[in-house]
Amino acid sequence: QGPSRLAPISAPRRLVARGMSGVPTEGEVSFTALEDGTKEDFDLMCKVYADATTGPKLAKRSLDLLLGLKGEEYKLTAKIDMFEHSIQTATRAYRDGADEETVVCCLLHDIGELMSPSNHGEVAAGLLRPYISPANAWTLANHEVFQGFYYYHHVGGDRNAREVFKEHECYQRTIDFCHKWDQPSFDPAYKSESLDLFVPMVERVFARRPFFWDLSHPKACAVVAGGTR
């Protein structure tokens, strides 16, 4: 069951650019093209964006993608649906003593699987990259190749395809991610934790300053000035 705290988020109270819905109560920007914007415009826009992109709100949008994988149609012949697979993966990591960031990565690792199947790791990695370590982002981005060790040879592929990365510093951690947490998590008899346990973890990860690990990153100032909230 989805936690009650995942009730729909109301739209931002202020209109910040033409085309966004809502009734402005504190004005709107003056421009219709970014090149015409003033400092006052962008101060206002950054303030409103900051309100719209708090940790809980970003977390809620990502968790909506996860909740969208719930139901019989998302079993895809497995014994559990993709939502339960994700919860199981996160539960195994949590009970194994993994750090909170890694648990969140486990929870959200497959949210892009039905949008870009062969590259779904990049979907989760792209979403989380500003808020997680580069090592966890790499593991997410490439985990489907490492997961292939368990089935590629049954479908005409090379189960050792992961060896192309064998010199990478994250090679073993990604093997461990798949072997300990991802590949065994299709078990209907396994008792997972409730999603409620993980929601605050996801919120805390998304509440971090974007690109906290490299504040000189060229995207650190994108949309919300200076990467601050």
Salt bridges, closest charged atoms under 4 A:
GLU26 OE2 - ARG14 NH1 3.71
GLU26 OE1 - LYS47 NZ 4.00
GLU28 OE2 - ARG18 NH1 3.65
ASP43 OD2 - LYS39 NZ 2.80
ASP51 OD2 - ARG14 NH2 2.54
ASP64 OD2 - LYS60 NZ 2.58
GLU72 OE1 - LYS75 NZ 3.44
ASP96 OD2 - LYS180 NZ 3.66
GLU100 OE1 - ARG204 NH2 2.75
GLU101 OE1 - ARG208 NH1 2.56
ASP110 OD2 - HIS85 NE2 3.27
ASP110 OD2 - HIS109 NE2 3.07
ASP110 OD1 - HIS120 NE2 3.06
ASP110 OD1 - HIS143 NE2 3.21
GLU113 OE1 - HIS120 NE2 3.76
GLU122 OE1 - ARG129 NH2 3.87
GLU144 OE1 - HIS143 ND1 3.82
ASP182 OD1 - HIS85 NE2 2.90
ASP182 OD1 - HIS109 NE2 3.21
GLU193 OE2 - ARG95 NH2 3.20
GLU203 OE1 - ARG5 NH2 3.03
